[in-house]
Amino acid sequence: MLIQKLVTEYQRERNQEPNTLNDLLDYYQKKYITGEIDVKDYREIYDFLHQQGATSAHEYV
């Protein structure tokens, strides 16, 4: 999945720009937890964002 597609979906749903890659990662983690995306898509998104330097809010707990 391309980063622009991720950003566009975030903007459409939240009516704002993501401030950081971490915002995108947290957004897609929530979508996964609520069953809106499947594990395959989640892993692809997570791996891509993590490789770009994103860290999850859950990693700080």
PDB file with SEQRES, HELIX, SHEET and CRYST1 records, atoms N, CA, C and O in Angstrom:
SEQRES   1 A   61  MET LEU ILE GLN LYS LEU VAL THR GLU TYR GLN ARG GLU          
SEQRES   2 A   61  ARG ASN GLN GLU PRO ASN THR LEU ASN ASP LEU LEU ASP          
SEQRES   3 A   61  TYR TYR GLN LYS LYS TYR ILE THR GLY GLU ILE ASP VAL          
SEQRES   4 A   61  LYS ASP TYR ARG GLU ILE TYR ASP PHE LEU HIS GLN GLN          
SEQRES   5 A   61  GLY ALA THR SER ALA HIS GLU TYR VAL                          
HELIX    1 AA1 ILE A    3  ARG A   14  1                                  12    
HELIX    2 AA2 LEU A   21  ILE A   33  1                                  13    
HELIX    3 AA3 VAL A   39  GLN A   51  1                                  13    
HELIX    4 AA4 ALA A   57  TYR A   60  5                                   4    
CRYST1    1.000    1.000    1.000  90.00  90.00  90.00 P 1           1          
ATOM      1  N   MET A   1       0.859  -1.177   0.000  1.00  0.00           N  
ATOM      2  CA  MET A   1       0.000   0.000   0.000  1.00  0.00           C  
ATOM      3  C   MET A   1       0.897   1.230   0.000  1.00  0.00           C  
ATOM      4  O   MET A   1       1.855   1.309   0.769  1.00  0.00           O  
ATOM      5  N   LEU A   2       0.590   2.164  -0.843  1.00  0.00           N  
ATOM      6  CA  LEU A   2       1.394   3.361  -0.946  1.00  0.00           C  
ATOM      7  C   LEU A   2       1.096   4.322   0.199  1.00  0.00           C  
ATOM      8  O   LEU A   2      -0.028   4.392   0.696  1.00  0.00           O  
ATOM      9  N   ILE A   3       2.125   5.059   0.605  1.00  0.00           N  
ATOM     10  CA  ILE A   3       1.968   6.003   1.704  1.00  0.00           C  
ATOM     11  C   ILE A   3       0.895   7.040   1.398  1.00  0.00           C  
ATOM     12  O   ILE A   3       0.154   7.441   2.295  1.00  0.00           O  
ATOM     13  N   GLN A   4       0.800   7.477   0.153  1.00  0.00           N  
ATOM     14  CA  GLN A   4      -0.212   8.483  -0.190  1.00  0.00           C  
ATOM     15  C   GLN A   4      -1.625   7.949   0.028  1.00  0.00           C  
ATOM     16  O   GLN A   4      -2.511   8.685   0.465  1.00  0.00           O  
ATOM     17  N   LYS A   5      -1.832   6.676  -0.275  1.00  0.00           N  
ATOM     18  CA  LYS A   5      -3.146   6.072  -0.040  1.00  0.00           C  
ATOM     19  C   LYS A   5      -3.452   6.048   1.462  1.00  0.00           C  
ATOM     20  O   LYS A   5      -4.585   6.301   1.871  1.00  0.00           O  
ATOM     21  N   LEU A   6      -2.453   5.748   2.269  1.00  0.00           N  
ATOM     22  CA  LEU A   6      -2.631   5.754   3.720  1.00  0.00           C  
ATOM     23  C   LEU A   6      -3.015   7.144   4.208  1.00  0.00           C  
ATOM     24  O   LEU A   6      -3.943   7.305   5.001  1.00  0.00           O  
ATOM     25  N   VAL A   7      -2.290   8.138   3.723  1.00  0.00           N  
ATOM     26  CA  VAL A   7      -2.537   9.519   4.141  1.00  0.00           C  
ATOM     27  C   VAL A   7      -3.922   9.974   3.691  1.00  0.00           C  
ATOM     28  O   VAL A   7      -4.651  10.602   4.458  1.00  0.00           O  
ATOM     29  N   THR A   8      -4.282   9.660   2.458  1.00  0.00           N  
ATOM     30  CA  THR A   8      -5.585  10.065   1.928  1.00  0.00           C  
ATOM     31  C   THR A   8      -6.721   9.467   2.751  1.00  0.00           C  
ATOM     32  O   THR A   8      -7.691  10.160   3.058  1.00  0.00           O  
ATOM     33  N   GLU A   9      -6.614   8.208   3.105  1.00  0.00           N  
ATOM     34  CA  GLU A   9      -7.657   7.569   3.908  1.00  0.00           C  
ATOM     35  C   GLU A   9      -7.734   8.192   5.298  1.00  0.00           C  
ATOM     36  O   GLU A   9      -8.826   8.413   5.823  1.00  0.00           O  
ATOM     37  N   TYR A  10      -6.586   8.473   5.886  1.00  0.00           N  
ATOM     38  CA  TYR A  10      -6.533   9.131   7.191  1.00  0.00           C  
ATOM     39  C   TYR A  10      -7.234  10.494   7.116  1.00  0.00           C  
ATOM     40  O   TYR A  10      -8.074  10.815   7.957  1.00  0.00           O  
ATOM     41  N   GLN A  11      -6.879  11.290   6.103  1.00  0.00           N  
ATOM     42  CA  GLN A  11      -7.461  12.621   5.925  1.00  0.00           C  
ATOM     43  C   GLN A  11      -8.969  12.555   5.730  1.00  0.00           C  
ATOM     44  O   GLN A  11      -9.715  13.336   6.320  1.00  0.00           O  
ATOM     45  N   ARG A  12      -9.404  11.634   4.911  1.00  0.00           N  
ATOM     46  CA  ARG A  12     -10.833  11.498   4.610  1.00  0.00           C  
ATOM     47  C   ARG A  12     -11.622  11.161   5.878  1.00  0.00           C  
ATOM     48  O   ARG A  12     -12.688  11.723   6.127  1.00  0.00           O  
ATOM     49  N   GLU A  13     -11.089  10.249   6.659  1.00  0.00           N  
ATOM     50  CA  GLU A  13     -11.808   9.799   7.844  1.00  0.00           C  
ATOM     51  C   GLU A  13     -11.698  10.780   9.009  1.00  0.00           C  
ATOM     52  O   GLU A  13     -12.662  10.965   9.753  1.00  0.00           O  
ATOM     53  N   ARG A  14     -10.549  11.400   9.174  1.00  0.00           N  
ATOM     54  CA  ARG A  14     -10.318  12.266  10.334  1.00  0.00           C  
ATOM     55  C   ARG A  14     -10.442  13.757  10.041  1.00  0.00           C  
ATOM     56  O   ARG A  14     -10.418  14.575  10.960  1.00  0.00           O  
ATOM     57  N   ASN A  15     -10.574  14.113   8.758  1.00  0.00           N  
ATOM     58  CA  ASN A  15     -10.678  15.515   8.360  1.00  0.00           C  
ATOM     59  C   ASN A  15      -9.486  16.356   8.817  1.00  0.00           C  
ATOM     60  O   ASN A  15      -9.639  17.521   9.182  1.00  0.00           O  
ATOM     61  N   GLN A  16      -8.317  15.760   8.792  1.00  0.00           N  
ATOM     62  CA  GLN A  16      -7.085  16.474   9.119  1.00  0.00           C  
ATOM     63  C   GLN A  16      -5.896  15.696   8.590  1.00  0.00           C  
ATOM     64  O   GLN A  16      -6.005  14.515   8.258  1.00  0.00           O  
ATOM     65  N   GLU A  17      -4.765  16.369   8.516  1.00  0.00           N  
ATOM     66  CA  GLU A  17      -3.522  15.732   8.092  1.00  0.00           C  
ATOM     67  C   GLU A  17      -2.923  14.964   9.266  1.00  0.00           C  
ATOM     68  O   GLU A  17      -3.047  15.408  10.408  1.00  0.00           O  
ATOM     69  N   PRO A  18      -2.287  13.845   9.022  1.00  0.00           N  
ATOM     70  CA  PRO A  18      -1.534  13.205  10.106  1.00  0.00           C  
ATOM     71  C   PRO A  18      -0.296  14.052  10.386  1.00  0.00           C  
ATOM     72  O   PRO A  18       0.360  14.515   9.452  1.00  0.00           O  
ATOM     73  N   ASN A  19       0.024  14.256  11.643  1.00  0.00           N  
ATOM     74  CA  ASN A  19       1.199  15.051  12.004  1.00  0.00           C  
ATOM     75  C   ASN A  19       2.499  14.279  11.819  1.00  0.00           C  
ATOM     76  O   ASN A  19       3.531  14.853  11.473  1.00  0.00           O  
ATOM     77  N   THR A  20       2.436  12.980  12.053  1.00  0.00           N  
ATOM     78  CA  THR A  20       3.634  12.136  11.970  1.00  0.00           C  
ATOM     79  C   THR A  20       3.270  10.762  11.419  1.00  0.00           C  
ATOM     80  O   THR A  20       2.095  10.420  11.288  1.00  0.00           O  
ATOM     81  N   LEU A  21       4.286   9.995  11.104  1.00  0.00           N  
ATOM     82  CA  LEU A  21       4.059   8.601  10.715  1.00  0.00           C  
ATOM     83  C   LEU A  21       3.467   7.811  11.877  1.00  0.00           C  
ATOM     84  O   LEU A  21       2.719   6.854  11.674  1.00  0.00           O  
ATOM     85  N   ASN A  22       3.806   8.218  13.087  1.00  0.00           N  
ATOM     86  CA  ASN A  22       3.247   7.554  14.265  1.00  0.00           C  
ATOM     87  C   ASN A  22       1.726   7.682  14.292  1.00  0.00           C  
ATOM     88  O   ASN A  22       1.030   6.744  14.682  1.00  0.00           O  
ATOM     89  N   ASP A  23       1.204   8.850  13.875  1.00  0.00           N  
ATOM     90  CA  ASP A  23      -0.247   9.035  13.805  1.00  0.00           C  
ATOM     91  C   ASP A  23      -0.873   8.029  12.848  1.00  0.00           C  
ATOM     92  O   ASP A  23      -1.908   7.432  13.145  1.00  0.00           O  
ATOM     93  N   LEU A  24      -0.231   7.849  11.697  1.00  0.00           N  
ATOM     94  CA  LEU A  24      -0.744   6.871  10.723  1.00  0.00           C  
ATOM     95  C   LEU A  24      -0.721   5.461  11.297  1.00  0.00           C  
ATOM     96  O   LEU A  24      -1.682   4.706  11.149  1.00  0.00           O  
ATOM     97  N   LEU A  25       0.372   5.115  11.947  1.00  0.00           N  
ATOM     98  CA  LEU A  25       0.490   3.774  12.514  1.00  0.00           C  
ATOM     99  C   LEU A  25      -0.581   3.546  13.572  1.00  0.00           C  
ATOM    100  O   LEU A  25      -1.230   2.500  13.578  1.00  0.00           O  
ATOM    101  N   ASP A  26      -0.772   4.497  14.453  1.00  0.00           N  
ATOM    102  CA  ASP A  26      -1.790   4.343  15.494  1.00  0.00           C  
ATOM    103  C   ASP A  26      -3.189   4.243  14.891  1.00  0.00           C  
ATOM    104  O   ASP A  26      -4.022   3.470  15.363  1.00  0.00           O  
ATOM    105  N   TYR A  27      -3.437   5.025  13.854  1.00  0.00           N  
ATOM    106  CA  TYR A  27      -4.723   4.995  13.152  1.00  0.00           C  
ATOM    107  C   TYR A  27      -4.989   3.604  12.571  1.00  0.00           C  
ATOM    108  O   TYR A  27      -6.086   3.069  12.724  1.00  0.00           O  
ATOM    109  N   TYR A  28      -4.011   3.030  11.919  1.00  0.00           N  
ATOM    110  CA  TYR A  28      -4.207   1.713  11.311  1.00  0.00           C  
ATOM    111  C   TYR A  28      -4.214   0.596  12.334  1.00  0.00           C  
ATOM    112  O   TYR A  28      -4.840  -0.438  12.107  1.00  0.00           O  
ATOM    113  N   GLN A  29      -3.533   0.778  13.454  1.00  0.00           N  
ATOM    114  CA  GLN A  29      -3.636  -0.212  14.517  1.00  0.00           C  
ATOM    115  C   GLN A  29      -5.062  -0.235  15.067  1.00  0.00           C  
ATOM    116  O   GLN A  29      -5.608  -1.303  15.345  1.00  0.00           O  
ATOM    117  N   LYS A  30      -5.656   0.934  15.222  1.00  0.00           N  
ATOM    118  CA  LYS A  30      -7.041   0.999  15.697  1.00  0.00           C  
ATOM    119  C   LYS A  30      -7.975   0.308  14.706  1.00  0.00           C  
ATOM    120  O   LYS A  30      -8.876  -0.426  15.112  1.00  0.00           O  
ATOM    121  N   LYS A  31      -7.767   0.539  13.414  1.00  0.00           N  
ATOM    122  CA  LYS A  31      -8.599  -0.097  12.392  1.00  0.00           C  
ATOM    123  C   LYS A  31      -8.459  -1.622  12.456  1.00  0.00           C  
ATOM    124  O   LYS A  31      -9.434  -2.345  12.252  1.00  0.00           O  
ATOM    125  N   TYR A  32      -7.263  -2.102  12.733  1.00  0.00           N  
ATOM    126  CA  TYR A  32      -7.042  -3.545  12.853  1.00  0.00           C  
ATOM    127  C   TYR A  32      -7.756  -4.099  14.094  1.00  0.00           C  
ATOM    128  O   TYR A  32      -8.445  -5.116  14.023  1.00  0.00           O  
ATOM    129  N   ILE A  33      -7.582  -3.426  15.209  1.00  0.00           N  
ATOM    130  CA  ILE A  33      -8.180  -3.880  16.469  1.00  0.00           C  
ATOM    131  C   ILE A  33      -9.699  -3.930  16.371  1.00  0.00           C  
ATOM    132  O   ILE A  33     -10.329  -4.824  16.934  1.00  0.00           O  
ATOM    133  N   THR A  34     -10.289  -2.976  15.659  1.00  0.00           N  
ATOM    134  CA  THR A  34     -11.753  -2.942  15.530  1.00  0.00           C  
ATOM    135  C   THR A  34     -12.258  -3.829  14.395  1.00  0.00           C  
ATOM    136  O   THR A  34     -13.459  -3.869  14.129  1.00  0.00           O  
ATOM    137  N   GLY A  35     -11.348  -4.543  13.722  1.00  0.00           N  
ATOM    138  CA  GLY A  35     -11.744  -5.491  12.691  1.00  0.00           C  
ATOM    139  C   GLY A  35     -12.021  -4.877  11.329  1.00  0.00           C  
ATOM    140  O   GLY A  35     -12.626  -5.520  10.472  1.00  0.00           O  
ATOM    141  N   GLU A  36     -11.585  -3.638  11.117  1.00  0.00           N  
ATOM    142  CA  GLU A  36     -11.840  -2.968   9.839  1.00  0.00           C  
ATOM    143  C   GLU A  36     -10.854  -3.370   8.748  1.00  0.00           C  
ATOM    144  O   GLU A  36     -11.148  -3.228   7.561  1.00  0.00           O  
ATOM    145  N   ILE A  37      -9.692  -3.868   9.143  1.00  0.00           N  
ATOM    146  CA  ILE A  37      -8.730  -4.381   8.169  1.00  0.00           C  
ATOM    147  C   ILE A  37      -8.238  -5.742   8.641  1.00  0.00           C  
ATOM    148  O   ILE A  37      -8.212  -6.020   9.840  1.00  0.00           O  
ATOM    149  N   ASP A  38      -7.851  -6.582   7.700  1.00  0.00           N  
ATOM    150  CA  ASP A  38      -7.411  -7.928   8.078  1.00  0.00           C  
ATOM    151  C   ASP A  38      -5.925  -7.938   8.443  1.00  0.00           C  
ATOM    152  O   ASP A  38      -5.205  -6.960   8.240  1.00  0.00           O  
ATOM    153  N   VAL A  39      -5.503  -9.053   8.977  1.00  0.00           N  
ATOM    154  CA  VAL A  39      -4.142  -9.166   9.496  1.00  0.00           C  
ATOM    155  C   VAL A  39      -3.096  -8.995   8.396  1.00  0.00           C  
ATOM    156  O   VAL A  39      -2.034  -8.428   8.650  1.00  0.00           O  
ATOM    157  N   LYS A  40      -3.366  -9.463   7.205  1.00  0.00           N  
ATOM    158  CA  LYS A  40      -2.412  -9.328   6.104  1.00  0.00           C  
ATOM    159  C   LYS A  40      -2.168  -7.853   5.777  1.00  0.00           C  
ATOM    160  O   LYS A  40      -1.025  -7.413   5.657  1.00  0.00           O  
ATOM    161  N   ASP A  41      -3.258  -7.100   5.636  1.00  0.00           N  
ATOM    162  CA  ASP A  41      -3.129  -5.669   5.353  1.00  0.00           C  
ATOM    163  C   ASP A  41      -2.456  -4.944   6.516  1.00  0.00           C  
ATOM    164  O   ASP A  41      -1.615  -4.069   6.310  1.00  0.00           O  
ATOM    165  N   TYR A  42      -2.828  -5.312   7.723  1.00  0.00           N  
ATOM    166  CA  TYR A  42      -2.235  -4.681   8.905  1.00  0.00           C  
ATOM    167  C   TYR A  42      -0.723  -4.900   8.941  1.00  0.00           C  
ATOM    168  O   TYR A  42       0.040  -3.962   9.171  1.00  0.00           O  
ATOM    169  N   ARG A  43      -0.301  -6.123   8.717  1.00  0.00           N  
ATOM    170  CA  ARG A  43       1.139  -6.415   8.750  1.00  0.00           C  
ATOM    171  C   ARG A  43       1.895  -5.636   7.682  1.00  0.00           C  
ATOM    172  O   ARG A  43       2.992  -5.135   7.926  1.00  0.00           O  
ATOM    173  N   GLU A  44       1.303  -5.538   6.502  1.00  0.00           N  
ATOM    174  CA  GLU A  44       1.924  -4.786   5.414  1.00  0.00           C  
ATOM    175  C   GLU A  44       2.070  -3.314   5.803  1.00  0.00           C  
ATOM    176  O   GLU A  44       3.134  -2.721   5.625  1.00  0.00           O  
ATOM    177  N   ILE A  45       1.002  -2.736   6.331  1.00  0.00           N  
ATOM    178  CA  ILE A  45       1.019  -1.333   6.751  1.00  0.00           C  
ATOM    179  C   ILE A  45       2.014  -1.138   7.893  1.00  0.00           C  
ATOM    180  O   ILE A  45       2.833  -0.219   7.864  1.00  0.00           O  
ATOM    181  N   TYR A  46       1.934  -2.012   8.896  1.00  0.00           N  
ATOM    182  CA  TYR A  46       2.822  -1.899  10.057  1.00  0.00           C  
ATOM    183  C   TYR A  46       4.279  -1.983   9.630  1.00  0.00           C  
ATOM    184  O   TYR A  46       5.088  -1.141  10.020  1.00  0.00           O  
ATOM    185  N   ASP A  47       4.618  -2.980   8.843  1.00  0.00           N  
ATOM    186  CA  ASP A  47       6.003  -3.146   8.409  1.00  0.00           C  
ATOM    187  C   ASP A  47       6.502  -1.939   7.626  1.00  0.00           C  
ATOM    188  O   ASP A  47       7.617  -1.468   7.849  1.00  0.00           O  
ATOM    189  N   PHE A  48       5.681  -1.439   6.712  1.00  0.00           N  
ATOM    190  CA  PHE A  48       6.078  -0.287   5.903  1.00  0.00           C  
ATOM    191  C   PHE A  48       6.323   0.932   6.786  1.00  0.00           C  
ATOM    192  O   PHE A  48       7.370   1.571   6.685  1.00  0.00           O  
ATOM    193  N   LEU A  49       5.366   1.257   7.650  1.00  0.00           N  
ATOM    194  CA  LEU A  49       5.511   2.440   8.499  1.00  0.00           C  
ATOM    195  C   LEU A  49       6.651   2.277   9.493  1.00  0.00           C  
ATOM    196  O   LEU A  49       7.371   3.234   9.776  1.00  0.00           O  
ATOM    197  N   HIS A  50       6.817   1.085  10.018  1.00  0.00           N  
ATOM    198  CA  HIS A  50       7.900   0.830  10.967  1.00  0.00           C  
ATOM    199  C   HIS A  50       9.261   1.007  10.285  1.00  0.00           C  
ATOM    200  O   HIS A  50      10.185   1.557  10.885  1.00  0.00           O  
ATOM    201  N   GLN A  51       9.387   0.553   9.059  1.00  0.00           N  
ATOM    202  CA  GLN A  51      10.639   0.727   8.303  1.00  0.00           C  
ATOM    203  C   GLN A  51      10.928   2.202   8.035  1.00  0.00           C  
ATOM    204  O   GLN A  51      12.084   2.596   7.883  1.00  0.00           O  
ATOM    205  N   GLN A  52       9.878   3.010   7.978  1.00  0.00           N  
ATOM    206  CA  GLN A  52      10.051   4.455   7.756  1.00  0.00           C  
ATOM    207  C   GLN A  52      10.340   5.208   9.056  1.00  0.00           C  
ATOM    208  O   GLN A  52      10.554   6.420   9.042  1.00  0.00           O  
ATOM    209  N   GLY A  53      10.345   4.483  10.181  1.00  0.00           N  
ATOM    210  CA  GLY A  53      10.692   5.103  11.459  1.00  0.00           C  
ATOM    211  C   GLY A  53       9.540   5.312  12.416  1.00  0.00           C  
ATOM    212  O   GLY A  53       9.735   5.853  13.504  1.00  0.00           O  
ATOM    213  N   ALA A  54       8.344   4.896  12.035  1.00  0.00           N  
ATOM    214  CA  ALA A  54       7.187   5.062  12.919  1.00  0.00           C  
ATOM    215  C   ALA A  54       7.289   4.120  14.121  1.00  0.00           C  
ATOM    216  O   ALA A  54       7.770   2.993  14.013  1.00  0.00           O  
ATOM    217  N   THR A  55       6.831   4.606  15.244  1.00  0.00           N  
ATOM    218  CA  THR A  55       6.728   3.769  16.432  1.00  0.00           C  
ATOM    219  C   THR A  55       5.306   3.877  16.967  1.00  0.00           C  
ATOM    220  O   THR A  55       4.684   4.938  16.908  1.00  0.00           O  
ATOM    221  N   SER A  56       4.816   2.794  17.476  1.00  0.00           N  
ATOM    222  CA  SER A  56       3.459   2.715  17.974  1.00  0.00           C  
ATOM    223  C   SER A  56       3.381   3.254  19.392  1.00  0.00           C  
ATOM    224  O   SER A  56       4.325   3.116  20.169  1.00  0.00           O  
ATOM    225  N   ALA A  57       2.260   3.865  19.722  1.00  0.00           N  
ATOM    226  CA  ALA A  57       2.016   4.301  21.087  1.00  0.00           C  
ATOM    227  C   ALA A  57       2.045   3.090  22.017  1.00  0.00           C  
ATOM    228  O   ALA A  57       2.376   3.223  23.195  1.00  0.00           O  
ATOM    229  N   HIS A  58       1.707   1.929  21.504  1.00  0.00           N  
ATOM    230  CA  HIS A  58       1.694   0.705  22.308  1.00  0.00           C  
ATOM    231  C   HIS A  58       3.101   0.234  22.659  1.00  0.00           C  
ATOM    232  O   HIS A  58       3.274  -0.536  23.604  1.00  0.00           O  
ATOM    233  N   GLU A  59       4.099   0.681  21.920  1.00  0.00           N  
ATOM    234  CA  GLU A  59       5.476   0.285  22.195  1.00  0.00           C  
ATOM    235  C   GLU A  59       6.033   0.983  23.416  1.00  0.00           C  
ATOM    236  O   GLU A  59       7.046   0.547  23.962  1.00  0.00           O  
ATOM    237  N   TYR A  60       5.391   2.067  23.863  1.00  0.00           N  
ATOM    238  CA  TYR A  60       5.874   2.828  25.003  1.00  0.00           C  
ATOM    239  C   TYR A  60       5.330   2.325  26.315  1.00  0.00           C  
ATOM    240  O   TYR A  60       5.780   2.753  27.378  1.00  0.00           O  
ATOM    241  N   VAL A  61       4.376   1.430  26.261  1.00  0.00           N  
ATOM    242  CA  VAL A  61       3.730   0.939  27.491  1.00  0.00           C  
ATOM    243  C   VAL A  61       4.639  -0.045  28.176  1.00  0.00           C  
ATOM    244  O   VAL A  61       4.289  -0.580  29.228  1.00  0.00           O  
TER     245      VAL A  61                                                      
END                                                                             
